[in-house]
């Protein structure tokens, strides 16, 4: 897994410490299905965002709170 620097143009909102590995798919292809392995620092909050592809999410350890839309709302915890 590689650490993605905060200056990464593809995901500029990711702070130092976020690690991402693309396992399947192409994030530049609309309609593709993407499988990523991601590691977030403790208490990380993903900012609201959209993308043109489908994601497959599996939580290996810990918990996440998810929300959909234009602003972050604590709606569901998994």
mmCIF file of the N, C-alpha and C atoms, coordinates in Angstrom:
data_MODEL
# 
_entry.id   MODEL 
# 
loop_
_atom_site.group_PDB 
_atom_site.id 
_atom_site.type_symbol 
_atom_site.label_atom_id 
_atom_site.label_alt_id 
_atom_site.label_comp_id 
_atom_site.label_asym_id 
_atom_site.label_entity_id 
_atom_site.label_seq_id 
_atom_site.pdbx_PDB_ins_code 
_atom_site.Cartn_x 
_atom_site.Cartn_y 
_atom_site.Cartn_z 
_atom_site.occupancy 
_atom_site.B_iso_or_equiv 
_atom_site.pdbx_formal_charge 
_atom_site.auth_seq_id 
_atom_site.auth_comp_id 
_atom_site.auth_asym_id 
_atom_site.auth_atom_id 
_atom_site.pdbx_PDB_model_num 
ATOM 1   N N  . UNK A 1 1  ? 0.854   -1.159 0.000   1.00 0.00 ? 1  UNK A N  1 
ATOM 2   C CA . UNK A 1 1  ? 0.000   0.000  0.000   1.00 0.00 ? 1  UNK A CA 1 
ATOM 3   C C  . UNK A 1 1  ? 0.901   1.222  0.000   1.00 0.00 ? 1  UNK A C  1 
ATOM 4   N N  . UNK A 1 2  ? 0.465   2.255  -0.681  1.00 0.00 ? 2  UNK A N  1 
ATOM 5   C CA . UNK A 1 2  ? 1.272   3.469  -0.713  1.00 0.00 ? 2  UNK A CA 1 
ATOM 6   C C  . UNK A 1 2  ? 0.534   4.595  -0.008  1.00 0.00 ? 2  UNK A C  1 
ATOM 7   N N  . UNK A 1 3  ? 1.305   5.458  0.598   1.00 0.00 ? 3  UNK A N  1 
ATOM 8   C CA . UNK A 1 3  ? 0.702   6.633  1.217   1.00 0.00 ? 3  UNK A CA 1 
ATOM 9   C C  . UNK A 1 3  ? 0.510   7.671  0.137   1.00 0.00 ? 3  UNK A C  1 
ATOM 10  N N  . UNK A 1 4  ? -0.661  8.240  0.078   1.00 0.00 ? 4  UNK A N  1 
ATOM 11  C CA . UNK A 1 4  ? -0.968  9.241  -0.937  1.00 0.00 ? 4  UNK A CA 1 
ATOM 12  C C  . UNK A 1 4  ? -0.742  10.620 -0.321  1.00 0.00 ? 4  UNK A C  1 
ATOM 13  N N  . UNK A 1 5  ? 0.165   11.404 -0.882  1.00 0.00 ? 5  UNK A N  1 
ATOM 14  C CA . UNK A 1 5  ? 0.436   12.727 -0.303  1.00 0.00 ? 5  UNK A CA 1 
ATOM 15  C C  . UNK A 1 5  ? -0.756  13.661 -0.431  1.00 0.00 ? 5  UNK A C  1 
ATOM 16  N N  . UNK A 1 6  ? -0.858  14.606 0.488   1.00 0.00 ? 6  UNK A N  1 
ATOM 17  C CA . UNK A 1 6  ? -1.992  15.538 0.461   1.00 0.00 ? 6  UNK A CA 1 
ATOM 18  C C  . UNK A 1 6  ? -1.991  16.413 -0.782  1.00 0.00 ? 6  UNK A C  1 
ATOM 19  N N  . UNK A 1 7  ? -0.875  16.489 -1.494  1.00 0.00 ? 7  UNK A N  1 
ATOM 20  C CA . UNK A 1 7  ? -0.805  17.302 -2.707  1.00 0.00 ? 7  UNK A CA 1 
ATOM 21  C C  . UNK A 1 7  ? -1.268  16.535 -3.943  1.00 0.00 ? 7  UNK A C  1 
ATOM 22  N N  . UNK A 1 8  ? -1.686  15.296 -3.771  1.00 0.00 ? 8  UNK A N  1 
ATOM 23  C CA . UNK A 1 8  ? -2.121  14.463 -4.901  1.00 0.00 ? 8  UNK A CA 1 
ATOM 24  C C  . UNK A 1 8  ? -3.307  15.124 -5.597  1.00 0.00 ? 8  UNK A C  1 
ATOM 25  N N  . UNK A 1 9  ? -3.161  15.421 -6.882  1.00 0.00 ? 9  UNK A N  1 
ATOM 26  C CA . UNK A 1 9  ? -4.204  16.139 -7.628  1.00 0.00 ? 9  UNK A CA 1 
ATOM 27  C C  . UNK A 1 9  ? -5.471  15.322 -7.765  1.00 0.00 ? 9  UNK A C  1 
ATOM 28  N N  . UNK A 1 10 ? -5.366  13.993 -7.765  1.00 0.00 ? 10 UNK A N  1 
ATOM 29  C CA . UNK A 1 10 ? -6.543  13.146 -7.926  1.00 0.00 ? 10 UNK A CA 1 
ATOM 30  C C  . UNK A 1 10 ? -7.452  13.206 -6.692  1.00 0.00 ? 10 UNK A C  1 
ATOM 31  N N  . UNK A 1 11 ? -6.872  13.258 -5.508  1.00 0.00 ? 11 UNK A N  1 
ATOM 32  C CA . UNK A 1 11 ? -7.626  13.309 -4.265  1.00 0.00 ? 11 UNK A CA 1 
ATOM 33  C C  . UNK A 1 11 ? -6.993  14.330 -3.321  1.00 0.00 ? 11 UNK A C  1 
ATOM 34  N N  . UNK A 1 12 ? -7.122  15.603 -3.626  1.00 0.00 ? 12 UNK A N  1 
ATOM 35  C CA . UNK A 1 12 ? -6.425  16.618 -2.845  1.00 0.00 ? 12 UNK A CA 1 
ATOM 36  C C  . UNK A 1 12 ? -6.922  16.745 -1.407  1.00 0.00 ? 12 UNK A C  1 
ATOM 37  N N  . UNK A 1 13 ? -8.084  16.184 -1.089  1.00 0.00 ? 13 UNK A N  1 
ATOM 38  C CA . UNK A 1 13 ? -8.622  16.335 0.264   1.00 0.00 ? 13 UNK A CA 1 
ATOM 39  C C  . UNK A 1 13 ? -8.037  15.319 1.237   1.00 0.00 ? 13 UNK A C  1 
ATOM 40  N N  . UNK A 1 14 ? -7.302  14.337 0.752   1.00 0.00 ? 14 UNK A N  1 
ATOM 41  C CA . UNK A 1 14 ? -6.760  13.330 1.646   1.00 0.00 ? 14 UNK A CA 1 
ATOM 42  C C  . UNK A 1 14 ? -5.538  13.868 2.379   1.00 0.00 ? 14 UNK A C  1 
ATOM 43  N N  . UNK A 1 15 ? -5.576  13.851 3.707   1.00 0.00 ? 15 UNK A N  1 
ATOM 44  C CA . UNK A 1 15 ? -4.432  14.339 4.477   1.00 0.00 ? 15 UNK A CA 1 
ATOM 45  C C  . UNK A 1 15 ? -3.323  13.290 4.541   1.00 0.00 ? 15 UNK A C  1 
ATOM 46  N N  . UNK A 1 16 ? -2.195  13.707 5.045   1.00 0.00 ? 16 UNK A N  1 
ATOM 47  C CA . UNK A 1 16 ? -1.072  12.799 5.249   1.00 0.00 ? 16 UNK A CA 1 
ATOM 48  C C  . UNK A 1 16 ? -1.537  11.644 6.132   1.00 0.00 ? 16 UNK A C  1 
ATOM 49  N N  . UNK A 1 17 ? -1.106  10.462 5.788   1.00 0.00 ? 17 UNK A N  1 
ATOM 50  C CA . UNK A 1 17 ? -1.461  9.283  6.577   1.00 0.00 ? 17 UNK A CA 1 
ATOM 51  C C  . UNK A 1 17 ? -2.515  8.409  5.925   1.00 0.00 ? 17 UNK A C  1 
ATOM 52  N N  . UNK A 1 18 ? -3.256  8.926  4.952   1.00 0.00 ? 18 UNK A N  1 
ATOM 53  C CA . UNK A 1 18 ? -4.224  8.113  4.228   1.00 0.00 ? 18 UNK A CA 1 
ATOM 54  C C  . UNK A 1 18 ? -3.455  7.224  3.255   1.00 0.00 ? 18 UNK A C  1 
ATOM 55  N N  . UNK A 1 19 ? -3.741  5.930  3.276   1.00 0.00 ? 19 UNK A N  1 
ATOM 56  C CA . UNK A 1 19 ? -3.079  4.990  2.378   1.00 0.00 ? 19 UNK A CA 1 
ATOM 57  C C  . UNK A 1 19 ? -4.119  4.379  1.444   1.00 0.00 ? 19 UNK A C  1 
ATOM 58  N N  . UNK A 1 20 ? -3.790  4.271  0.151   1.00 0.00 ? 20 UNK A N  1 
ATOM 59  C CA . UNK A 1 20 ? -4.725  3.774  -0.844  1.00 0.00 ? 20 UNK A CA 1 
ATOM 60  C C  . UNK A 1 20 ? -4.008  2.826  -1.799  1.00 0.00 ? 20 UNK A C  1 
ATOM 61  N N  . UNK A 1 21 ? -4.628  1.699  -2.082  1.00 0.00 ? 21 UNK A N  1 
ATOM 62  C CA . UNK A 1 21 ? -4.149  0.785  -3.113  1.00 0.00 ? 21 UNK A CA 1 
ATOM 63  C C  . UNK A 1 21 ? -5.349  0.405  -3.974  1.00 0.00 ? 21 UNK A C  1 
ATOM 64  N N  . UNK A 1 22 ? -5.251  0.603  -5.279  1.00 0.00 ? 22 UNK A N  1 
ATOM 65  C CA . UNK A 1 22 ? -6.310  0.187  -6.194  1.00 0.00 ? 22 UNK A CA 1 
ATOM 66  C C  . UNK A 1 22 ? -6.112  -1.289 -6.507  1.00 0.00 ? 22 UNK A C  1 
ATOM 67  N N  . UNK A 1 23 ? -7.110  -2.110 -6.165  1.00 0.00 ? 23 UNK A N  1 
ATOM 68  C CA . UNK A 1 23 ? -7.020  -3.544 -6.402  1.00 0.00 ? 23 UNK A CA 1 
ATOM 69  C C  . UNK A 1 23 ? -7.670  -3.936 -7.726  1.00 0.00 ? 23 UNK A C  1 
ATOM 70  N N  . UNK A 1 24 ? -8.810  -3.307 -8.039  1.00 0.00 ? 24 UNK A N  1 
ATOM 71  C CA . UNK A 1 24 ? -9.552  -3.619 -9.260  1.00 0.00 ? 24 UNK A CA 1 
ATOM 72  C C  . UNK A 1 24 ? -10.160 -2.337 -9.798  1.00 0.00 ? 24 UNK A C  1 
ATOM 73  N N  . UNK A 1 25 ? -10.140 -2.175 -11.112 1.00 0.00 ? 25 UNK A N  1 
ATOM 74  C CA . UNK A 1 25 ? -10.842 -1.079 -11.754 1.00 0.00 ? 25 UNK A CA 1 
ATOM 75  C C  . UNK A 1 25 ? -9.958  0.102  -12.098 1.00 0.00 ? 25 UNK A C  1 
ATOM 76  N N  . UNK A 1 26 ? -10.578 1.046  -12.786 1.00 0.00 ? 26 UNK A N  1 
ATOM 77  C CA . UNK A 1 26 ? -9.906  2.254  -13.248 1.00 0.00 ? 26 UNK A CA 1 
ATOM 78  C C  . UNK A 1 26 ? -10.747 3.454  -12.843 1.00 0.00 ? 26 UNK A C  1 
ATOM 79  N N  . UNK A 1 27 ? -10.233 4.256  -11.920 1.00 0.00 ? 27 UNK A N  1 
ATOM 80  C CA . UNK A 1 27 ? -10.984 5.406  -11.402 1.00 0.00 ? 27 UNK A CA 1 
ATOM 81  C C  . UNK A 1 27 ? -11.240 6.474  -12.453 1.00 0.00 ? 27 UNK A C  1 
ATOM 82  N N  . UNK A 1 28 ? -10.560 6.397  -13.578 1.00 0.00 ? 28 UNK A N  1 
ATOM 83  C CA . UNK A 1 28 ? -10.774 7.396  -14.633 1.00 0.00 ? 28 UNK A CA 1 
ATOM 84  C C  . UNK A 1 28 ? -11.874 6.987  -15.606 1.00 0.00 ? 28 UNK A C  1 
ATOM 85  N N  . UNK A 1 29 ? -12.413 5.779  -15.462 1.00 0.00 ? 29 UNK A N  1 
ATOM 86  C CA . UNK A 1 29 ? -13.457 5.285  -16.369 1.00 0.00 ? 29 UNK A CA 1 
ATOM 87  C C  . UNK A 1 29 ? -14.819 5.357  -15.717 1.00 0.00 ? 29 UNK A C  1 
ATOM 88  N N  . UNK A 1 30 ? -15.683 6.225  -16.223 1.00 0.00 ? 30 UNK A N  1 
ATOM 89  C CA . UNK A 1 30 ? -17.048 6.342  -15.711 1.00 0.00 ? 30 UNK A CA 1 
ATOM 90  C C  . UNK A 1 30 ? -17.760 5.009  -15.866 1.00 0.00 ? 30 UNK A C  1 
ATOM 91  N N  . UNK A 1 31 ? -18.485 4.609  -14.837 1.00 0.00 ? 31 UNK A N  1 
ATOM 92  C CA . UNK A 1 31 ? -19.251 3.375  -14.881 1.00 0.00 ? 31 UNK A CA 1 
ATOM 93  C C  . UNK A 1 31 ? -18.475 2.141  -14.465 1.00 0.00 ? 31 UNK A C  1 
ATOM 94  N N  . UNK A 1 32 ? -17.170 2.262  -14.270 1.00 0.00 ? 32 UNK A N  1 
ATOM 95  C CA . UNK A 1 32 ? -16.368 1.122  -13.848 1.00 0.00 ? 32 UNK A CA 1 
ATOM 96  C C  . UNK A 1 32 ? -16.680 0.796  -12.389 1.00 0.00 ? 32 UNK A C  1 
ATOM 97  N N  . UNK A 1 33 ? -16.381 -0.416 -11.956 1.00 0.00 ? 33 UNK A N  1 
ATOM 98  C CA . UNK A 1 33 ? -16.493 -0.789 -10.549 1.00 0.00 ? 33 UNK A CA 1 
ATOM 99  C C  . UNK A 1 33 ? -15.085 -0.820 -9.976  1.00 0.00 ? 33 UNK A C  1 
ATOM 100 N N  . UNK A 1 34 ? -14.905 -0.160 -8.844  1.00 0.00 ? 34 UNK A N  1 
ATOM 101 C CA . UNK A 1 34 ? -13.596 0.025  -8.232  1.00 0.00 ? 34 UNK A CA 1 
ATOM 102 C C  . UNK A 1 34 ? -13.533 -0.716 -6.898  1.00 0.00 ? 34 UNK A C  1 
ATOM 103 N N  . UNK A 1 35 ? -12.444 -1.408 -6.680  1.00 0.00 ? 35 UNK A N  1 
ATOM 104 C CA . UNK A 1 35 ? -12.162 -1.989 -5.368  1.00 0.00 ? 35 UNK A CA 1 
ATOM 105 C C  . UNK A 1 35 ? -10.827 -1.408 -4.919  1.00 0.00 ? 35 UNK A C  1 
ATOM 106 N N  . UNK A 1 36 ? -10.868 -0.694 -3.803  1.00 0.00 ? 36 UNK A N  1 
ATOM 107 C CA . UNK A 1 36 ? -9.681  -0.063 -3.222  1.00 0.00 ? 36 UNK A CA 1 
ATOM 108 C C  . UNK A 1 36 ? -9.421  -0.669 -1.857  1.00 0.00 ? 36 UNK A C  1 
ATOM 109 N N  . UNK A 1 37 ? -8.171  -0.715 -1.465  1.00 0.00 ? 37 UNK A N  1 
ATOM 110 C CA . UNK A 1 37 ? -7.830  -0.989 -0.074  1.00 0.00 ? 37 UNK A CA 1 
ATOM 111 C C  . UNK A 1 37 ? -7.374  0.336  0.490   1.00 0.00 ? 37 UNK A C  1 
ATOM 112 N N  . UNK A 1 38 ? -8.054  0.805  1.531   1.00 0.00 ? 38 UNK A N  1 
ATOM 113 C CA . UNK A 1 38 ? -7.763  2.120  2.104   1.00 0.00 ? 38 UNK A CA 1 
ATOM 114 C C  . UNK A 1 38 ? -7.518  1.977  3.595   1.00 0.00 ? 38 UNK A C  1 
ATOM 115 N N  . UNK A 1 39 ? -6.577  2.744  4.087   1.00 0.00 ? 39 UNK A N  1 
ATOM 116 C CA . UNK A 1 39 ? -6.282  2.776  5.504   1.00 0.00 ? 39 UNK A CA 1 
ATOM 117 C C  . UNK A 1 39 ? -6.319  4.237  5.935   1.00 0.00 ? 39 UNK A C  1 
ATOM 118 N N  . UNK A 1 40 ? -7.174  4.526  6.913   1.00 0.00 ? 40 UNK A N  1 
ATOM 119 C CA . UNK A 1 40 ? -7.339  5.899  7.375   1.00 0.00 ? 40 UNK A CA 1 
ATOM 120 C C  . UNK A 1 40 ? -6.798  6.062  8.785   1.00 0.00 ? 40 UNK A C  1 
ATOM 121 N N  . UNK A 1 41 ? -6.250  7.228  9.105   1.00 0.00 ? 41 UNK A N  1 
ATOM 122 C CA . UNK A 1 41 ? -5.846  7.502  10.486  1.00 0.00 ? 41 UNK A CA 1 
ATOM 123 C C  . UNK A 1 41 ? -7.071  7.505  11.401  1.00 0.00 ? 41 UNK A C  1 
ATOM 124 N N  . UNK A 1 42 ? -6.850  7.316  12.680  1.00 0.00 ? 42 UNK A N  1 
ATOM 125 C CA . UNK A 1 42 ? -7.940  7.345  13.661  1.00 0.00 ? 42 UNK A CA 1 
ATOM 126 C C  . UNK A 1 42 ? -8.720  8.656  13.541  1.00 0.00 ? 42 UNK A C  1 
ATOM 127 N N  . UNK A 1 43 ? -10.030 8.576  13.633  1.00 0.00 ? 43 UNK A N  1 
ATOM 128 C CA . UNK A 1 43 ? -10.951 9.722  13.610  1.00 0.00 ? 43 UNK A CA 1 
ATOM 129 C C  . UNK A 1 43 ? -10.967 10.472 12.283  1.00 0.00 ? 43 UNK A C  1 
ATOM 130 N N  . UNK A 1 44 ? -10.518 9.836  11.210  1.00 0.00 ? 44 UNK A N  1 
ATOM 131 C CA . UNK A 1 44 ? -10.545 10.461 9.893   1.00 0.00 ? 44 UNK A CA 1 
ATOM 132 C C  . UNK A 1 44 ? -11.997 10.664 9.449   1.00 0.00 ? 44 UNK A C  1 
ATOM 133 N N  . UNK A 1 45 ? -12.274 11.791 8.846   1.00 0.00 ? 45 UNK A N  1 
ATOM 134 C CA . UNK A 1 45 ? -13.605 12.073 8.305   1.00 0.00 ? 45 UNK A CA 1 
ATOM 135 C C  . UNK A 1 45 ? -13.479 12.357 6.816   1.00 0.00 ? 45 UNK A C  1 
ATOM 136 N N  . UNK A 1 46 ? -14.062 11.484 6.006   1.00 0.00 ? 46 UNK A N  1 
ATOM 137 C CA . UNK A 1 46 ? -14.041 11.658 4.550   1.00 0.00 ? 46 UNK A CA 1 
ATOM 138 C C  . UNK A 1 46 ? -14.960 12.821 4.191   1.00 0.00 ? 46 UNK A C  1 
ATOM 139 N N  . UNK A 1 47 ? -14.456 13.806 3.482   1.00 0.00 ? 47 UNK A N  1 
ATOM 140 C CA . UNK A 1 47 ? -15.315 14.920 3.096   1.00 0.00 ? 47 UNK A CA 1 
ATOM 141 C C  . UNK A 1 47 ? -16.341 14.471 2.053   1.00 0.00 ? 47 UNK A C  1 
ATOM 142 N N  . UNK A 1 48 ? -17.491 15.151 1.987   1.00 0.00 ? 48 UNK A N  1 
ATOM 143 C CA . UNK A 1 48 ? -18.476 14.819 0.949   1.00 0.00 ? 48 UNK A CA 1 
ATOM 144 C C  . UNK A 1 48 ? -17.824 14.884 -0.430  1.00 0.00 ? 48 UNK A C  1 
ATOM 145 N N  . UNK A 1 49 ? -18.158 13.909 -1.265  1.00 0.00 ? 49 UNK A N  1 
ATOM 146 C CA . UNK A 1 49 ? -17.572 13.854 -2.600  1.00 0.00 ? 49 UNK A CA 1 
ATOM 147 C C  . UNK A 1 49 ? -18.432 12.983 -3.511  1.00 0.00 ? 49 UNK A C  1 
ATOM 148 N N  . UNK A 1 50 ? -18.169 13.046 -4.781  1.00 0.00 ? 50 UNK A N  1 
ATOM 149 C CA . UNK A 1 50 ? -18.822 12.177 -5.753  1.00 0.00 ? 50 UNK A CA 1 
ATOM 150 C C  . UNK A 1 50 ? -17.759 11.611 -6.684  1.00 0.00 ? 50 UNK A C  1 
ATOM 151 N N  . UNK A 1 51 ? -18.128 10.570 -7.397  1.00 0.00 ? 51 UNK A N  1 
ATOM 152 C CA . UNK A 1 51 ? -17.251 10.010 -8.411  1.00 0.00 ? 51 UNK A CA 1 
ATOM 153 C C  . UNK A 1 51 ? -18.102 9.258  -9.421  1.00 0.00 ? 51 UNK A C  1 
ATOM 154 N N  . UNK A 1 52 ? -17.588 9.071  -10.643 1.00 0.00 ? 52 UNK A N  1 
ATOM 155 C CA . UNK A 1 52 ? -18.384 8.480  -11.718 1.00 0.00 ? 52 UNK A CA 1 
ATOM 156 C C  . UNK A 1 52 ? -18.334 6.955  -11.770 1.00 0.00 ? 52 UNK A C  1 
ATOM 157 N N  . UNK A 1 53 ? -17.882 6.310  -10.728 1.00 0.00 ? 53 UNK A N  1 
ATOM 158 C CA . UNK A 1 53 ? -17.758 4.858  -10.722 1.00 0.00 ? 53 UNK A CA 1 
ATOM 159 C C  . UNK A 1 53 ? -18.422 4.290  -9.480  1.00 0.00 ? 53 UNK A C  1 
ATOM 160 N N  . UNK A 1 54 ? -18.620 2.974  -9.470  1.00 0.00 ? 54 UNK A N  1 
ATOM 161 C CA . UNK A 1 54 ? -19.184 2.278  -8.310  1.00 0.00 ? 54 UNK A CA 1 
ATOM 162 C C  . UNK A 1 54 ? -18.047 1.789  -7.427  1.00 0.00 ? 54 UNK A C  1 
ATOM 163 N N  . UNK A 1 55 ? -18.286 1.792  -6.124  1.00 0.00 ? 55 UNK A N  1 
ATOM 164 C CA . UNK A 1 55 ? -17.286 1.318  -5.174  1.00 0.00 ? 55 UNK A CA 1 
ATOM 165 C C  . UNK A 1 55 ? -17.782 0.066  -4.473  1.00 0.00 ? 55 UNK A C  1 
ATOM 166 N N  . UNK A 1 56 ? -16.871 -0.814 -4.145  1.00 0.00 ? 56 UNK A N  1 
ATOM 167 C CA . UNK A 1 56 ? -17.148 -1.962 -3.296  1.00 0.00 ? 56 UNK A CA 1 
ATOM 168 C C  . UNK A 1 56 ? -16.431 -1.690 -1.983  1.00 0.00 ? 56 UNK A C  1 
ATOM 169 N N  . UNK A 1 57 ? -17.161 -1.713 -0.869  1.00 0.00 ? 57 UNK A N  1 
ATOM 170 C CA . UNK A 1 57 ? -16.581 -1.383 0.431   1.00 0.00 ? 57 UNK A CA 1 
ATOM 171 C C  . UNK A 1 57 ? -16.689 -2.580 1.365   1.00 0.00 ? 57 UNK A C  1 
ATOM 172 N N  . UNK A 1 58 ? -15.569 -2.980 1.947   1.00 0.00 ? 58 UNK A N  1 
ATOM 173 C CA . UNK A 1 58 ? -15.522 -4.009 2.977   1.00 0.00 ? 58 UNK A CA 1 
ATOM 174 C C  . UNK A 1 58 ? -14.715 -3.440 4.125   1.00 0.00 ? 58 UNK A C  1 
ATOM 175 N N  . UNK A 1 59 ? -15.272 -3.445 5.312   1.00 0.00 ? 59 UNK A N  1 
ATOM 176 C CA . UNK A 1 59 ? -14.570 -2.931 6.486   1.00 0.00 ? 59 UNK A CA 1 
ATOM 177 C C  . UNK A 1 59 ? -13.845 -4.103 7.137   1.00 0.00 ? 59 UNK A C  1 
ATOM 178 N N  . UNK A 1 60 ? -12.522 -4.010 7.186   1.00 0.00 ? 60 UNK A N  1 
ATOM 179 C CA . UNK A 1 60 ? -11.718 -5.088 7.753   1.00 0.00 ? 60 UNK A CA 1 
ATOM 180 C C  . UNK A 1 60 ? -11.559 -4.907 9.260   1.00 0.00 ? 60 UNK A C  1 
ATOM 181 N N  . UNK A 1 61 ? -11.407 -3.673 9.702   1.00 0.00 ? 61 UNK A N  1 
ATOM 182 C CA . UNK A 1 61 ? -11.201 -3.406 11.114  1.00 0.00 ? 61 UNK A CA 1 
ATOM 183 C C  . UNK A 1 61 ? -11.736 -2.023 11.448  1.00 0.00 ? 61 UNK A C  1 
ATOM 184 N N  . UNK A 1 62 ? -12.318 -1.891 12.631  1.00 0.00 ? 62 UNK A N  1 
ATOM 185 C CA . UNK A 1 62 ? -12.821 -0.592 13.059  1.00 0.00 ? 62 UNK A CA 1 
ATOM 186 C C  . UNK A 1 62 ? -14.248 -0.363 12.603  1.00 0.00 ? 62 UNK A C  1 
ATOM 187 N N  . UNK A 1 63 ? -14.647 0.886  12.567  1.00 0.00 ? 63 UNK A N  1 
ATOM 188 C CA . UNK A 1 63 ? -16.005 1.255  12.190  1.00 0.00 ? 63 UNK A CA 1 
ATOM 189 C C  . UNK A 1 63 ? -15.959 2.518  11.351  1.00 0.00 ? 63 UNK A C  1 
ATOM 190 N N  . UNK A 1 64 ? -16.973 2.708  10.535  1.00 0.00 ? 64 UNK A N  1 
ATOM 191 C CA . UNK A 1 64 ? -17.095 3.943  9.757   1.00 0.00 ? 64 UNK A CA 1 
ATOM 192 C C  . UNK A 1 64 ? -18.508 4.476  9.899   1.00 0.00 ? 64 UNK A C  1 
ATOM 193 N N  . UNK A 1 65 ? -18.641 5.758  9.742   1.00 0.00 ? 65 UNK A N  1 
ATOM 194 C CA . UNK A 1 65 ? -19.948 6.407  9.647   1.00 0.00 ? 65 UNK A CA 1 
ATOM 195 C C  . UNK A 1 65 ? -20.086 6.866  8.211   1.00 0.00 ? 65 UNK A C  1 
ATOM 196 N N  . UNK A 1 66 ? -21.228 6.582  7.615   1.00 0.00 ? 66 UNK A N  1 
ATOM 197 C CA . UNK A 1 66 ? -21.417 6.930  6.211   1.00 0.00 ? 66 UNK A CA 1 
ATOM 198 C C  . UNK A 1 66 ? -22.539 7.935  6.045   1.00 0.00 ? 66 UNK A C  1 
ATOM 199 N N  . UNK A 1 67 ? -22.462 8.660  4.960   1.00 0.00 ? 67 UNK A N  1 
ATOM 200 C CA . UNK A 1 67 ? -23.474 9.649  4.617   1.00 0.00 ? 67 UNK A CA 1 
ATOM 201 C C  . UNK A 1 67 ? -23.443 9.818  3.105   1.00 0.00 ? 67 UNK A C  1 
ATOM 202 N N  . UNK A 1 68 ? -24.554 10.195 2.527   1.00 0.00 ? 68 UNK A N  1 
ATOM 203 C CA . UNK A 1 68 ? -24.603 10.481 1.099   1.00 0.00 ? 68 UNK A CA 1 
ATOM 204 C C  . UNK A 1 68 ? -25.156 11.881 0.914   1.00 0.00 ? 68 UNK A C  1 
ATOM 205 N N  . UNK A 1 69 ? -24.698 12.556 -0.110  1.00 0.00 ? 69 UNK A N  1 
ATOM 206 C CA . UNK A 1 69 ? -25.185 13.897 -0.379  1.00 0.00 ? 69 UNK A CA 1 
ATOM 207 C C  . UNK A 1 69 ? -24.074 14.919 -0.368  1.00 0.00 ? 69 UNK A C  1 
ATOM 208 N N  . UNK A 1 70 ? -24.464 16.183 -0.248  1.00 0.00 ? 70 UNK A N  1 
ATOM 209 C CA . UNK A 1 70 ? -23.510 17.280 -0.361  1.00 0.00 ? 70 UNK A CA 1 
ATOM 210 C C  . UNK A 1 70 ? -22.871 17.691 0.949   1.00 0.00 ? 70 UNK A C  1 
ATOM 211 N N  . UNK A 1 71 ? -23.383 17.217 2.074   1.00 0.00 ? 71 UNK A N  1 
ATOM 212 C CA . UNK A 1 71 ? -22.758 17.552 3.347   1.00 0.00 ? 71 UNK A CA 1 
ATOM 213 C C  . UNK A 1 71 ? -22.701 16.313 4.224   1.00 0.00 ? 71 UNK A C  1 
ATOM 214 N N  . UNK A 1 72 ? -21.738 16.288 5.135   1.00 0.00 ? 72 UNK A N  1 
ATOM 215 C CA . UNK A 1 72 ? -21.557 15.136 6.005   1.00 0.00 ? 72 UNK A CA 1 
ATOM 216 C C  . UNK A 1 72 ? -22.599 15.159 7.108   1.00 0.00 ? 72 UNK A C  1 
ATOM 217 N N  . UNK A 1 73 ? -23.340 14.072 7.208   1.00 0.00 ? 73 UNK A N  1 
ATOM 218 C CA . UNK A 1 73 ? -24.317 13.903 8.284   1.00 0.00 ? 73 UNK A CA 1 
ATOM 219 C C  . UNK A 1 73 ? -24.108 12.524 8.879   1.00 0.00 ? 73 UNK A C  1 
ATOM 220 N N  . UNK A 1 74 ? -24.003 12.453 10.182  1.00 0.00 ? 74 UNK A N  1 
ATOM 221 C CA . UNK A 1 74 ? -23.814 11.160 10.831  1.00 0.00 ? 74 UNK A CA 1 
ATOM 222 C C  . UNK A 1 74 ? -25.139 10.407 10.797  1.00 0.00 ? 74 UNK A C  1 
ATOM 223 N N  . UNK A 1 75 ? -25.288 9.537  9.794   1.00 0.00 ? 75 UNK A N  1 
ATOM 224 C CA . UNK A 1 75 ? -26.541 8.807  9.616   1.00 0.00 ? 75 UNK A CA 1 
ATOM 225 C C  . UNK A 1 75 ? -26.418 7.328  9.942   1.00 0.00 ? 75 UNK A C  1 
ATOM 226 N N  . UNK A 1 76 ? -25.355 6.710  9.500   1.00 0.00 ? 76 UNK A N  1 
ATOM 227 C CA . UNK A 1 76 ? -25.225 5.266  9.676   1.00 0.00 ? 76 UNK A CA 1 
ATOM 228 C C  . UNK A 1 76 ? -23.816 4.929  10.121  1.00 0.00 ? 76 UNK A C  1 
ATOM 229 N N  . UNK A 1 77 ? -23.726 4.057  11.122  1.00 0.00 ? 77 UNK A N  1 
ATOM 230 C CA . UNK A 1 77 ? -22.419 3.622  11.608  1.00 0.00 ? 77 UNK A CA 1 
ATOM 231 C C  . UNK A 1 77 ? -22.323 2.121  11.378  1.00 0.00 ? 77 UNK A C  1 
ATOM 232 N N  . UNK A 1 78 ? -21.229 1.700  10.749  1.00 0.00 ? 78 UNK A N  1 
ATOM 233 C CA . UNK A 1 78 ? -21.013 0.284  10.456  1.00 0.00 ? 78 UNK A CA 1 
ATOM 234 C C  . UNK A 1 78 ? -19.744 -0.190 11.105  1.00 0.00 ? 78 UNK A C  1 
# 
